[in-house]
């Protein structure tokens, strides 16, 4: 993986619960990693859903290895929010190819 191709910055966020001033649990998104990444594929498709058609904005990132990624996490990239759908490990802990769909 060439460092020159990692020309974008992505933020990986995870849902956490904190207590507000009234000691009530509140769910918030917390940044768990800031990574340099390469955008491999970014496409917008119309898919047929049960109640009609909808747009599906999918994106694939390639980045250095990051342990602990979960499908419950999300990615913030260029003002957009993308839900992690899956990933593939590149080599042995060399990198990740992350597939995500717009929230």
MOUR-V387560 format. One record per pair of residues at least 24 apart in sequence whose C-alpha atoms are under 7 Angstrom apart, sorted by the first residue. I is the first residue (numbers start at 1). J is the second residue. If there is no record, write none. Layout:
BEGIN
I|J, I|J
END
This chain:
BEGIN
5|38, 6|36, 6|37, 6|38, 7|36, 7|37, 7|38, 8|36, 8|37, 8|38, 9|34, 9|35, 9|36, 9|37, 10|34, 10|35, 10|36, 10|37, 10|75, 10|76, 10|77, 11|35, 11|75, 11|76, 11|77, 12|73, 12|74, 12|75, 12|76, 13|73, 13|74, 13|75, 14|73, 14|74, 36|63, 37|61, 37|62, 37|63, 38|62, 38|63, 56|101, 56|102, 57|101, 57|102, 58|100, 58|101, 58|102, 59|99, 59|100, 59|101, 60|97, 60|98, 60|99, 60|100, 61|97, 61|98, 61|99, 62|96, 62|97, 62|98, 63|95, 63|96, 63|97, 64|94, 64|95, 64|96, 65|93, 65|94, 65|95, 65|96
END
